[in-house]
Amino acid sequence: MAKNLWEKDRKSIYRGLVREYQQEGYDVKEARRLASQETEEIMADKKFFVDSLIEVEEEEAGEDRTY
């Protein structure tokens, strides 16, 4: 299910960017290409952020454990 959330977010971002580029005067092909590139960058940033949060939480959870 998590992949579906990521994919829905990706599609939403992509569609919004395509519309934005078309409004700026780009043709459909160029708008799609630019939107695709920018979507990949945005999703990579989001994944990095989530991975960083998970890493921090795991580190904090490891520090809290006393045996």
N, C-alpha and C positions, 0 to 999 in steps of 0.2 A: 504494500500500500504506500509506503514512503516514496517509492519511485514515481507513483502516479502524482503525488503532490509536487515533486520536483518537475515532472513533465508538464503539469498544468501551469505551473509558474513560468516555466521556460516558454511555453506556447503563448501565454498571455503577454509576456515581455516582448517576444518576437513580433506578435501582431501589432502591439502598440508602437514599436519602433518602426515597423514597415510603414504604418500610417503616418508617423511623424516625418520620416524621410520623404514620403510621397508629397506631403504638404509643403516640404521644403523645396520641391521641384525635381526630385530625382525620379527617373523612370522606374517601372516596376522591378525590372531585373536588378538594377543597381540598388534600389531600396532594399530588396530582399537580401542581396549580398552583404550590404553594410549592416543590416539588422541582424543577420546571422552571426557576423563577426562580433558585434557588440553584445549580443545575447550570450555568446560563449564566454566573453570576458566577465559579464555580470554574474553568470552562473558559477564560474570559477572562483570569483570573489566570495560569493555566498557559501560555496562548499568549503573554501579555506576558513571562513569565519566559523562555520559550524564545527569543522574539524578541530579548530583551535579551542573552541568552547568545550568540546568533548575531552580534549587532551587536558585542559586545565581542571575540569571536574574530576577526571581520573586521578590526576596528581593530588588534588586536595583530598579525595577519598582515600588515597593510599597513605597520606600523612595523618589522617584522623584515626587510622586503625592502630590500636594498641594491643599487643599480645601478651 
